[in-house]
Amino acid sequence: MEEILDIYRTTTTEDVKIWFEAAKVSDFPKNGGACIKYKEKQIAIFNFERKNKWYACQNVCPHKMEMVLSRGMIGDQNGIPKVACPMHKKTFSLENGENLNGDLDAIATYPVKIENDVVYIGFSE
């Protein structure tokens, strides 16, 4: 199972070499998420309208290795935007991937930009 996580590495805006055109803004639910595929990666993208922000992270939850984070509930924990795994409620920061329960490794996160009503995700490779 560890090989699944090996393909996910956090990318910062400074690391971006490729801006991948994911989909139109209208393809994503407000205050919810959807999944896209980039090469061998499944990426969860969230339109956090209440905060007027967009976030992207790996779709696989490291707790049970299920591809489910895009269907998780988004919210706020002490000012930190988060996603909760829909299966076991493990929570992760949408800003840096930190496991907010403190019992799992962080998940990978990716920069998001919106241009002309299109959502782009930044990757380092």
Secondary structure, DSSP 4 states (H G I P E B T S, - for coil): -HHHHHT-----GGG-SEEEEEEEGGGS-BTEEEEEEETTEEEEEEEEGGGTEEEEEESEETTTTEE-GGGSEEEEETTEEEEE-TTT--EEETTT--BTTSSSPPPPEE-EEEETTEEEEEE--
